[in-house]
Amino acid sequence: MRMISLAVLAALLPATAAAAAAPDGKAVFDKACAACHFERRDPARMNDMVAPPMDMMAVHVREAVKNDRAAFVQRVVSYIKAPNAEAAVDANAIQRFGLMPSIRDSFPDLTDADLDAVAGWLYDYYADARLPTAEQQQQQQKLRQQSQ
């Protein structure tokens, strides 16, 4: 019985070590992405935004990849490593905020595992996010015009 328990424990240790070593996507977001991106769209803070809110970006990427998680992660990681207008999923965001810098320019210590983790977290965390309705978009446009 003891031999079986030791064998089971030995088999579980590599999985436990791998899980412990895996980066936390939310922590990566808080460390890097949140420097520019709000977690969620907040019309009251519209004038404070320097980058599009992450929930809206996640919705656009999900649509572009037809809700495929692996394609989402790959697209996000590829884009944040080398942003370019052709790969952008929201032309309005590029027009309003400009093209983001490469994440590695601002956070050179981030690993590929960190980038995979944050992209996976974005996919999972914003699973229920939706674009604003046409009415909400009109209200936001009015607010933006009034503040200019």
C-alpha positions in Angstrom: 0.0 0.0 0.0 2.8 2.4 0.9 4.6 1.7 -2.4 1.4 2.6 -4.3 1.0 5.9 -2.4 4.6 6.8 -3.1 4.1 6.0 -6.8 1.0 8.2 -6.9 2.7 11.0 -5.1 5.7 10.8 -7.4 3.5 10.9 -10.5 1.7 14.0 -9.2 4.8 16.0 -8.3 5.7 17.0 -11.9 2.2 18.3 -12.5 2.1 20.2 -9.3 5.5 21.8 -10.0 4.4 22.8 -13.5 1.3 24.4 -12.2 3.2 26.3 -9.5 5.7 27.5 -12.2 3.0 28.7 -14.6 2.6 32.5 -14.8 -0.6 34.0 -13.5 -2.3 35.8 -16.4 -4.1 38.3 -14.1 -0.8 39.2 -12.4 0.8 39.8 -15.8 -2.1 42.0 -16.8 -1.8 44.0 -13.6 1.9 44.3 -14.0 2.0 45.3 -17.6 -1.2 45.8 -19.5 -3.0 47.7 -16.8 -0.4 50.5 -17.1 -2.4 51.6 -20.2 -5.6 49.5 -20.5 -8.6 49.6 -18.1 -10.0 46.2 -17.4 -13.5 47.2 -18.4 -15.1 49.9 -20.5 -16.2 52.8 -18.2 -17.8 55.7 -20.0 -17.4 57.9 -16.9 -13.6 57.5 -17.2 -13.5 57.9 -21.0 -11.3 60.9 -20.9 -8.8 59.1 -18.7 -8.2 56.3 -21.3 -4.9 56.1 -23.0 -5.6 52.8 -24.6 -8.8 50.8 -25.4 -10.4 49.0 -22.5 -9.4 45.3 -22.4 -12.9 43.9 -22.4 -13.7 45.6 -25.7 -10.4 44.4 -27.2 -11.1 40.8 -26.1 -14.6 41.0 -27.8 -13.0 42.2 -31.1 -10.3 39.5 -31.0 -12.9 36.8 -30.2 -14.9 37.8 -33.2 -11.9 37.9 -35.4 -10.9 34.3 -34.5 -14.4 33.0 -34.3 -14.2 32.3 -30.6 -11.3 29.8 -30.9 -9.2 30.0 -27.7 -5.9 28.8 -29.3 -6.3 31.2 -32.2 -7.1 34.0 -29.7 -4.0 33.4 -27.6 -1.8 33.2 -30.7 -3.3 36.4 -32.2 -3.0 38.4 -28.9 0.6 37.2 -28.3 1.7 37.9 -31.9 0.1 41.4 -31.8 1.5 42.5 -28.4 5.0 41.4 -29.5 4.8 43.3 -32.8 1.8 45.6 -33.1 0.9 46.7 -36.6 -2.2 48.4 -38.0 -2.9 45.6 -40.4 -3.3 43.1 -37.6 -5.4 45.4 -35.4 -8.9 44.2 -34.7 -10.4 47.7 -34.1 -9.5 50.4 -36.5 -11.3 53.0 -34.4 -9.0 52.2 -31.4 -6.0 52.7 -33.6 -7.4 56.0 -34.8 -8.2 57.2 -31.3 -5.2 55.9 -29.4 -2.6 55.2 -32.0 -0.7 51.9 -32.2 0.5 50.4 -29.0 4.2 49.9 -28.5 5.6 46.4 -28.4 5.1 44.9 -24.9 8.8 44.0 -24.9 9.8 47.7 -25.3 8.1 48.6 -22.0 8.4 45.2 -20.2 11.4 43.4 -21.5 11.4 40.9 -18.7 8.1 39.3 -19.8 8.6 35.8 -21.1 6.7 34.0 -23.8 5.0 32.0 -21.0 3.9 35.3 -19.4 2.4 36.5 -22.7 0.6 33.2 -23.2 -0.7 33.4 -19.7 -2.1 36.9 -20.0 -3.7 36.1 -23.4 -5.3 33.0 -22.0 -6.6 35.0 -19.0 -8.0 37.6 -21.3 -9.9 34.9 -23.2 -11.3 33.3 -20.1 -12.0 36.4 -18.0 -13.9 38.3 -20.7 -15.9 35.3 -21.9 -19.1 37.2 -21.4 -18.1 40.6 -22.5 -20.1 42.3 -25.2 -19.8 45.4 -27.3 -22.0 48.3 -26.3 -25.3 48.7 -28.0 -25.8 51.3 -30.7 -27.6 53.5 -28.1 -24.7 53.2 -25.7 -22.2 54.0 -28.5 -24.2 57.1 -29.4 -24.3 58.3 -25.8 -20.5 57.8 -25.5 -19.9 59.7 -28.7 -22.0 62.6 -27.4 -20.0 62.6 -24.2 -16.7 62.6 -26.1 -17.8 65.5 -28.3 -18.9 67.5 -25.2 -15.5 67.0 -23.5 -13.6 68.3 -26.5 
